[in-house]
């Protein structure tokens, strides 16, 4: 065999050995200092993300339909005008 072929075969065997080591430690491998998530944790995070995304999309839709945002302390209300916002805040007990 030629020297180039021997070098190539050696590199391939090292690569194969490294991939089998990585496969055996798959659950323990860390990416960027963060542990790999289980399927249950991934699902929970995805559901949480989707809830936040849908809530934000709903607010943007209401704003595009002409509603304005009014703030009462730490609470926010979407209404057509200040008078309607005051009514909603009063019904919720925020003023």
NULUM-656327 format. One record per residue (C-alpha): x, y, z; residue in one letter. Coordinates in Angstrom, 3 decimals. Each point is the difference from the previous one (the first is absolute). Layout:
BEGIN
{pt {X Y Z} 'a'};
...
This chain:
BEGIN
{pt {0.000 0.000 0.000} 'x'};
{pt {1.069 3.523 -0.618} 'x'};
{pt {0.710 2.508 2.740} 'x'};
{pt {-3.021 2.143 -0.961} 'x'};
{pt {-2.330 -2.988 0.175} 'x'};
{pt {1.379 -0.998 3.416} 'x'};
{pt {-0.527 3.545 1.274} 'x'};
{pt {-3.536 0.055 -1.378} 'x'};
{pt {-0.843 -3.354 1.592} 'x'};
{pt {1.406 1.182 3.351} 'x'};
{pt {-2.076 3.187 -0.122} 'x'};
{pt {-3.152 -1.962 -0.828} 'x'};
{pt {0.544 -2.438 2.861} 'x'};
{pt {0.547 2.856 2.471} 'x'};
{pt {-3.133 1.711 -1.273} 'x'};
{pt {-2.024 -3.194 0.366} 'x'};
{pt {1.329 -0.554 3.509} 'x'};
{pt {-0.889 3.557 1.033} 'x'};
{pt {-3.529 -0.274 -1.369} 'x'};
{pt {-0.633 -3.211 1.922} 'x'};
{pt {1.267 1.659 3.201} 'x'};
{pt {-2.329 2.960 -0.541} 'x'};
{pt {-2.954 -2.329 -0.646} 'x'};
{pt {0.581 -1.909 3.241} 'x'};
{pt {0.065 3.243 2.048} 'x'};
{pt {-2.880 1.703 -1.795} 'x'};
{pt {-2.079 0.607 3.150} 'x'};
{pt {2.939 1.531 1.848} 'x'};
{pt {1.310 2.331 -2.697} 'x'};
{pt {-0.294 3.706 0.723} 'x'};
{pt {-0.526 2.627 -2.688} 'x'};
{pt {1.307 3.457 0.878} 'x'};
{pt {-0.005 -0.843 3.703} 'x'};
{pt {-3.665 -1.003 -0.007} 'x'};
{pt {-1.098 -3.589 0.634} 'x'};
{pt {-2.024 -1.704 -2.703} 'x'};
{pt {-3.730 0.144 0.678} 'x'};
{pt {-2.217 -3.014 0.255} 'x'};
{pt {-3.013 -0.304 -2.307} 'x'};
{pt {-2.340 0.955 2.849} 'x'};
{pt {1.983 3.160 0.763} 'x'};
{pt {0.122 0.924 -3.697} 'x'};
{pt {-3.759 -0.448 -0.263} 'x'};
{pt {-0.642 2.142 3.104} 'x'};
{pt {2.244 2.808 -1.262} 'x'};
{pt {-1.613 -0.126 -3.443} 'x'};
{pt {-3.499 0.228 1.509} 'x'};
{pt {1.062 2.958 2.165} 'x'};
{pt {1.532 1.748 -3.001} 'x'};
{pt {-3.133 -0.582 -2.104} 'x'};
{pt {-2.251 1.431 2.744} 'x'};
{pt {2.079 3.176 0.168} 'x'};
{pt {0.125 0.277 -3.790} 'x'};
{pt {-3.780 -0.425 -0.359} 'x'};
{pt {-0.701 2.536 2.741} 'x'};
{pt {2.248 2.541 -1.709} 'x'};
{pt {-1.623 -0.709 -3.381} 'x'};
{pt {-3.458 0.541 1.514} 'x'};
{pt {1.075 3.383 1.404} 'x'};
{pt {1.456 1.050 -3.350} 'x'};
{pt {-3.218 -1.042 -1.766} 'x'};
{pt {-2.123 2.057 2.375} 'x'};
{pt {2.289 3.010 -0.421} 'x'};
{pt {-0.241 -0.287 -3.765} 'x'};
{pt {-3.809 0.043 0.355} 'x'};
{pt {0.185 3.460 1.594} 'x'};
{pt {0.249 -0.738 3.718} 'x'};
{pt {2.411 2.018 2.094} 'x'};
{pt {1.976 -1.127 3.021} 'x'};
{pt {-0.717 1.626 3.380} 'x'};
{pt {1.947 -0.738 3.167} 'x'};
{pt {-1.396 -0.019 3.536} 'x'};
{pt {2.818 -0.681 2.432} 'x'};
{pt {1.429 -3.344 -1.048} 'x'};
{pt {-3.060 -0.947 -2.065} 'x'};
{pt {-0.538 0.738 -3.682} 'x'};
{pt {-3.320 0.341 -1.797} 'x'};
{pt {-0.752 0.164 -3.713} 'x'};
{pt {-2.949 2.271 -0.791} 'x'};
{pt {-1.293 2.372 -2.687} 'x'};
{pt {0.310 3.082 2.202} 'x'};
{pt {0.817 1.201 3.523} 'x'};
{pt {-3.633 -0.127 1.142} 'x'};
{pt {-0.369 -3.698 -0.921} 'x'};
{pt {3.361 -0.789 1.571} 'x'};
{pt {-1.086 1.670 3.228} 'x'};
{pt {-3.197 -2.085 0.042} 'x'};
{pt {1.934 -3.229 -0.508} 'x'};
{pt {2.495 0.922 2.711} 'x'};
{pt {-2.803 0.902 2.415} 'x'};
{pt {-1.788 -3.335 -0.680} 'x'};
{pt {3.252 -1.856 0.705} 'x'};
{pt {0.532 2.004 3.208} 'x'};
{pt {3.219 1.655 -1.152} 'x'};
{pt {-1.256 3.565 0.705} 'x'};
